[in-house]
Each structure stands twice: as structure tokens, then as C-alpha cells.
Amino acid sequence: MYSLEEAFEIAISHEKAGRLAEASVIYRNLASAAPHFVKAKERLDAIIGKWTALNDTMKRLFPDAPVPNSFLASAPQIMMLNNSLPARHKAASYLASTDDDPGQMNDRLFNLVTQAITLARTADFGFLDARESTEPRWYRHWPGEHYAFLAGLFQVLKPRLAIEIGTFTGMASLTMAANLPAGGQLVTFDVMSWDKVPNTWLRQNDLSDGRICQVIANLSVEAQFQKHIDLIRNADFFLIDAPKDHYTEQCIISFLEKTNFVTKPIVMFDDTRFLNMIDLWRKIARPKMDVTSFAHWCGSGVVDWCG
């Protein structure tokens, strides 16, 4: 049998370790059994405050859906999973039905995706194996990472002009460039030059022949988006792998909505199952297909933008 102070210290150790669900149970029992033990109630209120903050985030992401109450109710389970699930990287997400999604798959996407999956199984990454980088070689993991899927997708789609929004280390850039058709070009946009990014896979000679071109611009700013509108209007493919801050992607989507395309581009979104991305993906009312199982574990989706 523990004293009040001993039980309180056990709860504190749980809280410090991030085991908020376990800590809250002890605090709640202490506050109920000993109302005069006010510091247990104070700690319980602090944890509830954290869950309420999560609830407020869900209200922002899903303003028209009855999501927040169920999310708040499941917060203890989420906290426990976060502590007990043995995974390198983990984050909370949300489930939503697909029959009432405003965007549904069409034949073009089905044919494109199924062929890309088949080709992904034999994707060749010798061009990356030969390079040095301290970044993990994510391209070797498939399904789970999206690089093999991208390779297969490009072999089927054969884009003459592809646009990437978010260069980062260049692993995806090199994957797409290696699978372009003869004469094809990849233009990759970022707010930071590729050679300023730690662990970059890119080399200066990758950009010397024009097959890969980096443009420093923030396409979430309409003036900068419009500056490159002629290039954007003629693109066959977009990979949107921006910062996942909701605002950037929302701006880009709104500008794409107003673009008068010459082509019929395929737009691929990365990380669609992050909380900041769920409602953005959901609200795209165009032919689309979730390809998470064969691309990126944290969410991938393709859209037939003009379909």
C-alpha cells in the first residue's frame, strides 16, 4: 500500500516519461480519494489541458465534423500507444470513411497506379547506391517509402516536365530524374538551395545538363507562383512534398485550382496522413486515389487534376 506522497511520485515519474494516461489514472484516484491532496488535482488538470489542446487542433482541422469528442475520448489510448508502440517514428492520425469522399478513383488513376506498383518491384537504384550520404537509404525500403513507387509511376506516365515542390535532400529528385523519358526535365522548387541542405544526395553535375533544375521560390506566395505560371501550366506531374504546415499546402492547392493547364497533370501529395494534411487531402474534390500501401507509410495520394 502506497502513501499519498509515494503514489504521487509514481505518477510524476510516469508523467516525466510521457506516460500521461497512466499518470492521469493515478492523479484521478488520488484526487477522488483525498480531495485535500490538491496537487494531484492540479497535475490532472494540466494533463487534461494537454488533451484539450489536441482537441482544439482537431476542431480546427475538422470544423464541420463531429470528430473532436471522439478524439478527446481516445486521447488516453493515443498517449499509451505513443509510449508502448515499438516504432522508429510514430504520430497520431485519423480514420475517415471513403464512400462519401468528394474525390473518387477513376480509370486513368487505376491503370496508372496498378502498372506503377508492378514496375516498382524492380526499380533500379544503382545511381543512389553509388553515392555517399549520411542520410538513411530510404529508397531501399518498399513498400513503406515512396521512391520505388515514384520510379514505377514515371516509367508509366513518361512526363516531359515534372515539378517537385520541396527538394530537401534530393532523394526523390534523383529518383524522378533517373526515370524521365529522353528529353524530359524535372524542375524542383524549394526555399533553400540544395547545397545548403545537410546530407544532400545531389551533386553539382546533376544540375549541369538541365535535366534537373532547382528554382529557389516559395510557391505558397501567389506572386511567386504566378511568376512561374507558364512552367506550371505545362507540367505533366507534380510531387507536393512541402513542409506539411497546412498553410503552405492549402495555398498551393488554391493556386492550382485557378490554373488553366495545357496538360492533364497527375499531382502526387506526400505525407497525407499527418494530422495537418488529412483535411486537405479529404477536401480535394477531383479524381484521386490513396496509394499509401505502396508508397509512403505516412500517407501518399495521387490526383488526376483535370480528370
WOWOKA-V169342 format. One record per residue. N is the residue number from 1. OMEGA is omega as a letter, one per 30 degrees, with the letter a starting at -180 (none if undefined). NEAR is the number of other ideal C-beta (glycine too) atoms within 8 Angstrom. D_CENTER is the distance of its C-alpha to the mean C-alpha in Angstrom with 1 decimal. Layout:
# WOWOKA-V169342
[[N OMEGA NEAR D_CENTER] [N OMEGA NEAR D_CENTER]]
This chain:
# WOWOKA-V169342
[[1 a 2 47.3] [2 l 6 45.3] [3 l 6 46.6] [4 a 10 44.5] [5 l 6 43.7] [6 l 8 42.8] [7 l 12 40.5] [8 l 14 38.9] [9 l 8 38.4] [10 l 10 36.7] [11 l 15 34.3] [12 a 10 33.7] [13 l 8 32.8] [14 a 12 30.3] [15 l 12 28.7] [16 l 6 28.7] [17 l 7 26.9] [18 a 8 24.2] [19 a 11 25.8] [20 l 12 26.0] [21 l 10 26.8] [22 a 10 29.8] [23 a 14 30.9] [24 l 12 30.9] [25 a 8 33.1] [26 l 14 35.7] [27 a 15 35.6] [28 l 9 36.1] [29 l 9 39.0] [30 a 14 40.6] [31 l 12 40.4] [32 a 6 42.0] [33 a 5 44.7] [34 a 8 45.6] [35 l 6 45.0] [36 a 4 46.7] [37 a 11 44.1] [38 a 6 42.0] [39 l 7 39.6] [40 l 15 38.0] [41 l 11 37.5] [42 l 8 36.0] [43 l 13 33.4] [44 l 12 32.6] [45 l 8 32.1] [46 l 8 29.8] [47 l 13 27.5] [48 l 9 27.7] [49 l 8 26.7] [50 l 9 23.5] [51 l 11 22.7] [52 l 9 23.9] [53 l 8 21.4] [54 l 12 18.6] [55 l 12 20.5] [56 l 8 20.7] [57 l 9 16.9] [58 l 14 16.8] [59 l 10 19.7] [60 a 7 18.0] [61 a 12 14.9] [62 a 11 17.4] [63 a 6 20.7] [64 a 3 22.4] [65 l 5 21.6] [66 a 5 23.5] [67 a 11 20.5] [68 a 10 21.4] [69 a 7 24.5] [70 l 8 23.1] [71 l 12 20.1] [72 l 12 22.8] [73 a 6 24.9] [74 a 8 22.4] [75 l 11 21.5] [76 l 10 24.1] [77 l 8 22.7] [78 l 9 19.2] [79 l 12 20.9] [80 l 11 23.0] [81 a 9 20.2] [82 a 10 18.4] [83 a 9 21.7] [84 a 6 22.8] [85 a 7 20.0] [86 a 3 20.5] [87 l 5 17.1] [88 a 3 16.0] [89 a 5 12.7] [90 a 7 12.3] [91 l 7 11.0] [92 l 7 12.2] [93 a 9 10.8] [94 l 10 13.1] [95 l 3 15.1] [96 l 7 16.4] [97 a 5 19.1] [98 a 6 18.7] [99 a 4 22.3] [100 l 5 22.2] [101 a 9 18.9] [102 l 7 20.1] [103 a 9 18.6] [104 l 6 20.0] [105 l 7 20.2] [106 a 9 23.0] [107 a 5 25.2] [108 a 9 23.8] [109 a 15 20.3] [110 a 10 21.8] [111 a 8 24.0] [112 a 13 21.5] [113 a 13 19.0] [114 l 8 21.8] [115 l 10 23.4] [116 l 15 20.3] [117 l 11 19.8] [118 a 8 23.5] [119 a 12 23.3] [120 a 13 20.3] [121 a 7 22.7] [122 a 5 24.9] [123 a 11 22.6] [124 l 6 24.5] [125 l 12 23.0] [126 a 6 26.3] [127 l 9 25.5] [128 l 12 22.9] [129 a 7 25.1] [130 a 5 27.8] [131 l 8 25.9] [132 l 2 25.8] [133 l 9 22.8] [134 l 3 22.2] [135 l 9 18.5] [136 a 3 18.1] [137 a 8 18.5] [138 a 9 15.2] [139 l 12 16.4] [140 a 6 19.1] [141 l 6 16.9] [142 f 12 16.6] [143 a 9 15.6] [144 l 6 12.7] [145 a 12 11.5] [146 a 10 11.2] [147 l 14 14.1] [148 l 14 16.9] [149 l 16 15.5] [150 l 15 15.3] [151 l 16 18.8] [152 a 15 20.1] [153 a 15 18.6] [154 l 14 20.4] [155 l 10 23.5] [156 a 10 23.7] [157 a 11 22.7] [158 a 8 24.6] [159 l 13 23.2] [160 l 8 25.7] [161 l 13 23.3] [162 l 16 19.6] [163 l 14 17.5] [164 l 15 14.5] [165 a 13 12.9] [166 a 13 11.9] [167 a 14 14.4] [168 a 9 13.7] [169 l 11 15.9] [170 l 14 16.5] [171 l 13 15.8] [172 l 13 14.1] [173 a 14 16.8] [174 l 14 19.5] [175 l 14 18.3] [176 a 14 18.4] [177 a 11 21.6] [178 a 8 23.3] [179 l 9 22.9] [180 l 12 24.0] [181 l 7 27.4] [182 a 3 30.4] [183 a 5 30.4] [184 a 12 26.6] [185 l 12 24.7] [186 l 14 21.1] [187 a 13 20.7] [188 a 16 17.8] [189 l 14 17.3] [190 l 12 16.5] [191 a 5 18.2] [192 l 8 19.4] [193 a 8 21.6] [194 a 13 20.5] [195 l 7 23.5] [196 a 5 22.6] [197 l 12 19.4] [198 l 3 20.4] [199 a 8 20.2] [200 l 10 19.8] [201 a 12 20.6] [202 l 13 22.1] [203 a 5 25.9] [204 a 6 28.1] [205 l 5 29.6] [206 a 11 26.3] [207 a 11 26.7] [208 a 6 30.5] [209 l 4 30.9] [210 l 7 28.6] [211 l 9 26.4] [212 l 13 23.5] [213 l 9 23.8] [214 l 12 21.7] [215 l 8 22.1] [216 a 8 21.6] [217 l 9 20.6] [218 a 6 18.4] [219 l 12 17.7] [220 l 10 16.8] [221 a 8 20.5] [222 a 7 22.5] [223 l 6 25.4] [224 l 10 23.3] [225 a 13 21.6] [226 l 7 25.1] [227 a 7 26.5] [228 a 12 24.7] [229 l 9 25.1] [230 l 6 27.4] [231 a 10 25.0] [232 a 10 22.1] [233 a 11 24.6] [234 a 8 25.5] [235 l 15 22.1] [236 a 10 21.7] [237 l 15 18.0] [238 l 14 14.9] [239 a 14 11.7] [240 a 12 9.5] [241 a 10 7.3] [242 a 11 8.5] [243 l 5 8.4] [244 l 10 6.2] [245 l 8 9.7] [246 a 10 10.3] [247 a 7 13.5] [248 a 11 12.6] [249 l 15 10.6] [250 l 9 13.4] [251 a 12 16.0] [252 l 14 14.9] [253 a 10 14.9] [254 l 8 18.3] [255 l 11 19.7] [256 l 10 18.8] [257 a 6 20.5] [258 a 5 23.6] [259 l 9 23.7] [260 a 4 26.6] [261 l 10 25.4] [262 a 5 28.0] [263 l 10 25.8] [264 a 7 23.8] [265 l 11 20.4] [266 l 15 17.5] [267 l 11 14.2] [268 l 14 11.1] [269 l 15 7.6] [270 l 12 4.7] [271 a 12 1.5] [272 a 15 4.5] [273 l 9 6.0] [274 a 12 5.3] [275 a 11 8.7] [276 a 9 8.4] [277 a 15 6.7] [278 a 14 9.0] [279 l 8 12.1] [280 l 14 11.0] [281 a 12 10.3] [282 a 9 13.4] [283 l 7 15.6] [284 a 11 15.4] [285 l 5 19.0] [286 l 9 19.2] [287 a 12 19.5] [288 a 14 16.1] [289 l 10 15.2] [290 a 9 12.4] [291 a 11 12.5] [292 a 13 10.3] [293 a 5 13.7] [294 l 11 14.4] [295 a 11 11.3] [296 a 11 8.2] [297 a 7 9.0] [298 l 10 5.7] [299 l 16 5.7] [300 l 15 7.2] [301 l 13 9.9] [302 a 15 12.9] [303 l 13 15.2] [304 a 13 18.9] [305 a 12 19.1] [306 a 7 22.9] [307 none 9 23.5]]
